[in-house]
């Protein structure tokens, strides 16, 4: 293997968004506001679900975990991307790049699995409402969360264990806003066609399988709702529509990236931004603005905080 006169890559260059300085400032302000709103919104959901006695139900337990994963997924990439917008030289160390890729696929795989658990929650709530609390016990919910984290870990490790020891000695420019496996693997000094195919197949298969399972579960629920219309089921259907929106926003760009033919993958920056920056934001909006119970719990907690502050 020729390592090009012994040169070894110690960092990668992220091209990010090119353009005039004014455009860079615009992106900096926009993405900073989006990231701040993402962290604030998801943190608010987690705090409300944790401390509100009215939200101690399976659906809100899973929602709190989803908010945590969303916030983590956004934090892996967005702060680095925002700071790079103000830097002329956008670099990341090779181990920083590996760490970023590890957590992107870790949190992404965990969130895909958790969304299936949330779909199952809606299925039981709508199709078997009388047995909802019995079926979705605390033990089962804990098992769902542990399983989602386990699948995320296995998913990322199956790819990173084959990537972390690759030799990098030539080009080190990544045409994206963050490190992603397909683009980084292409820069290795060895033939990586088989590894590239495995990474695309691994991520694509997980995304596609989870999406199909979610699609089937929602179809079953929709058929059940159509057969047994009522006020309570209409309310459940409204909640279900929020889940469908979240799933579409999450899986849309993900499937497009990893289901695309291997030789056509170009690391579309728009999809990258949508997947890691934009997608984590709608969750707190969808689950708060459309959920009166969540709004009521937030107002109650705010009132209790004001009272306790005054007493202090």
C-alpha positions in Angstrom: 0.0 0.0 0.0 1.4 3.3 -1.1 1.1 6.0 1.6 2.3 8.8 -0.6 5.8 9.3 0.8 4.6 8.5 4.3 2.2 11.4 4.7 -0.7 10.7 7.1 -3.9 12.7 7.4 -4.5 14.0 10.9 -7.5 16.2 10.1 -10.2 16.7 7.5 -11.4 19.8 5.9 -15.1 20.4 5.8 -16.2 22.6 2.9 -19.4 23.5 4.6 -21.3 26.3 3.0 -19.3 28.4 0.6 -20.3 31.9 -0.4 -20.0 35.5 0.5 -19.4 36.7 4.0 -22.9 38.1 4.3 -24.4 34.7 3.4 -22.2 33.0 6.0 -23.5 35.5 8.7 -27.1 34.8 7.6 -26.6 31.0 8.0 -24.8 31.6 11.3 -27.8 33.6 12.7 -30.4 31.2 11.2 -28.9 28.0 12.4 -28.0 29.4 15.8 -31.6 30.4 16.4 -32.8 27.0 15.1 -30.4 25.1 17.4 -31.3 27.3 20.4 -35.0 26.6 19.8 -34.3 22.9 19.4 -32.4 22.7 22.7 -34.9 24.9 24.6 -38.0 23.1 23.2 -36.8 19.6 23.7 -35.4 20.4 27.2 -38.8 21.9 28.1 -40.5 18.7 27.0 -38.2 16.5 29.1 -38.5 18.7 32.2 -42.3 18.8 31.8 -42.7 15.1 31.3 -40.3 14.4 34.3 -41.9 16.7 36.8 -45.6 16.8 35.8 -47.7 14.3 37.5 -50.4 14.5 34.8 -47.9 13.3 32.1 -46.8 10.0 33.8 -48.1 7.9 30.9 -46.4 5.6 28.4 -46.8 8.1 25.5 -45.2 11.0 27.3 -42.4 8.7 28.7 -41.5 7.8 25.2 -41.9 11.4 24.0 -39.4 12.5 26.7 -36.9 10.0 25.4 -37.5 11.1 21.8 -36.8 14.7 22.8 -33.5 13.6 24.5 -32.4 11.8 21.3 -33.4 14.7 19.1 -31.4 17.1 21.2 -28.3 14.8 21.2 -28.5 14.2 17.5 -28.6 17.9 16.8 -25.8 18.7 19.3 -23.4 16.2 17.6 -23.3 18.3 14.4 -24.9 21.7 14.7 -22.5 23.5 17.1 -19.5 22.6 15.0 -21.3 23.6 11.9 -22.3 27.0 13.4 -18.7 27.8 14.6 -17.3 26.8 11.2 -19.5 29.4 9.5 -17.3 32.0 11.2 -14.0 30.3 10.4 -12.1 30.5 7.2 -10.5 27.1 7.7 -13.1 24.5 8.6 -11.2 21.6 9.9 -11.9 18.6 12.2 -9.4 16.2 13.6 -9.6 12.6 12.4 -10.7 11.4 15.9 -13.2 14.2 16.1 -14.5 13.1 12.8 -14.7 9.5 13.9 -16.5 10.5 17.1 -19.0 12.6 15.2 -19.8 9.7 12.9 -20.1 7.3 15.8 -22.7 9.4 17.6 -24.7 10.4 14.5 -25.4 6.8 13.7 -25.8 5.9 17.4 -28.5 8.5 18.1 -30.0 8.1 14.7 -30.4 4.3 15.0 -31.8 4.6 18.5 -34.3 7.2 17.4 -35.5 5.0 14.5 -36.2 2.1 17.0 -37.8 4.4 19.5 -40.2 5.7 16.8 -41.4 2.1 16.3 -42.1 1.9 20.1 -44.1 5.1 19.9 -46.1 3.7 17.0 -46.8 0.6 19.1 -47.9 2.8 21.9 -50.5 4.5 19.6 -51.6 1.1 18.3 -52.4 -0.1 21.8 -54.0 3.2 22.8 -56.4 3.2 19.8 -56.9 -0.5 19.1 -56.8 -1.9 22.7 -57.6 1.1 24.9 -59.0 -1.0 27.8 -55.7 -2.8 28.1 -53.4 0.2 27.5 -51.9 0.4 31.0 -51.7 -3.4 31.3 -49.8 -3.9 28.1 -47.6 -0.9 28.2 -46.2 -1.6 31.6 -43.2 0.3 33.1 -41.1 -2.8 32.5 -42.0 -3.0 28.8 -41.4 0.8 28.3 -38.0 0.4 29.9 -37.3 -2.5 27.6 -38.2 -0.4 24.6 -35.8 2.4 25.6 -33.0 -0.1 26.4 -33.6 -1.9 23.1 -33.5 1.4 21.1 -30.1 2.4 22.6 -28.8 -1.2 22.1 -29.8 -1.2 18.4 -28.3 2.2 17.9 -25.0 1.1 19.5 -24.9 -2.2 17.5 -25.7 -0.2 14.3 -22.9 2.3 14.7 -20.3 -0.2 16.0 -20.9 -2.5 13.1 -19.8 0.3 10.8 -17.2 2.2 12.9 -15.2 -1.0 13.8 -14.5 -1.3 10.1 -13.8 2.4 9.6 -11.7 3.6 12.6 -8.5 1.8 11.4 -8.7 2.8 7.8 -5.5 4.6 6.5 -5.9 8.2 5.3 -3.0 9.5 3.5 -4.3 11.5 0.5 -7.2 13.9 -0.1 -8.8 15.1 3.2 -11.6 17.3 1.9 -15.1 16.4 2.8 -17.8 18.2 0.8 -20.3 18.4 3.6 -21.1 20.2 6.8 -20.1 17.3 9.0 -18.4 14.0 8.8 -20.5 11.2 7.4 -19.4 7.6 6.8 -19.9 7.3 3.0 -17.9 10.5 2.3 -15.1 9.7 4.8 -14.6 6.1 3.6 -14.0 7.3 0.1 -10.9 9.2 1.2 -9.1 6.1 2.5 -5.9 5.0 0.8 -7.3 1.5 0.2 -10.0 0.0 -2.0 -13.2 0.6 0.1 -15.9 -0.4 -2.4 -17.1 -3.4 -0.3 -17.1 -1.3 2.9 -18.9 1.6 1.2 -21.6 -0.9 0.0 -21.9 -2.4 3.5 -22.3 1.1 5.1 -24.9 2.1 2.6 -26.7 -1.2 2.9 -26.5 -1.2 6.7 -28.0 2.3 7.2 -30.4 1.9 4.3 -31.7 -1.4 5.5 -32.3 -0.1 9.0 -34.0 3.0 7.8 -36.1 1.2 5.3 -37.1 -1.6 7.7 -38.1 0.8 10.4 -40.1 2.9 7.9 -42.0 -0.1 6.6 -42.8 -1.3 10.1 -44.1 2.2 11.0 -46.1 2.4 7.8 -47.8 -1.0 8.4 -48.6 -0.1 12.0 -50.1 3.2 11.0 -52.2 1.6 8.3 -53.6 -0.9 10.9 -54.4 1.9 13.2 -56.1 4.0 10.5 -58.2 1.0 9.5 -59.3 0.5 13.1 -60.2 4.2 13.6 -62.3 4.1 10.4 -64.2 1.1 11.7 -64.8 2.5 15.2 -65.2 6.3 14.9 -65.8 8.1 18.1 -64.8 11.3 19.9 -62.1 9.6 21.8 -60.7 7.9 18.8 -60.7 11.2 16.9 -58.5 12.7 19.6 -56.2 9.7 19.3 -56.1 10.1 15.6 -55.0 13.7 16.0 -52.1 12.4 18.1 -51.3 9.8 15.5 -51.1 12.4 12.8 -48.4 14.2 14.8 -46.4 10.9 14.9 -46.8 10.5 11.2 -45.5 14.0 10.6 -42.4 13.3 12.8 -41.7 10.0 11.1 -42.0 11.6 7.6 -39.6 14.4 8.5 -37.1 12.0 10.1 -37.1 9.2 7.6 -37.5 11.2 4.4 -34.0 12.6 4.0 -32.4 9.6 5.8 -33.9 7.1 3.3 -33.1 9.4 0.4 -29.4 9.6 1.4 -28.8 5.9 2.1 -31.1 4.3 -0.4 -29.6 6.3 -3.3 -27.3 4.3 -5.6 -23.8 4.1 -4.2 -22.0 5.8 -7.1 -24.5 8.7 -7.1 -24.1 9.6 -3.4 -22.7 13.1 -3.3 -23.5 14.2 0.3 -26.2 16.6 -0.4 -25.8 19.5 2.1 -29.4 20.4 2.0 -30.4 16.9 3.1 -27.6 16.9 5.7 -28.9 20.2 7.2 -32.5 19.0 7.1 -31.7 15.7 8.8 -29.5 17.0 11.7 -30.6 20.6 12.1 -34.2 21.1 10.9 -35.7 17.7 11.8 -35.1 17.8 15.6 -36.9 21.2 15.8 -40.5 20.2 14.8 -40.9 17.6 17.5 -41.3 20.1 20.4 -43.5 22.3 18.2 -45.7 19.4 17.1 -46.1 17.8 20.5 -46.7 21.1 22.4 -48.7 23.4 20.1 -51.1 20.6 19.2 -51.3 19.0 22.6 -53.5 20.7 25.2 -52.5 18.3 28.0 -48.8 19.2 27.4 -49.6 22.9 27.4 -51.6 22.6 30.6 -48.8 20.7 32.3 -46.3 23.4 31.2 -48.5 26.2 32.5 -49.0 24.4 35.8 -45.2 23.9 36.3 -44.6 27.5 35.4 -47.2 28.7 37.9 -45.6 26.4 40.6 -42.2 27.8 39.8 -43.4 31.4 40.1 -45.1 30.7 43.5 -42.1 28.9 44.9 -39.8 31.8 43.7 -42.1 34.4 45.4 -42.2 32.3 48.7 -38.4 32.1 48.6 
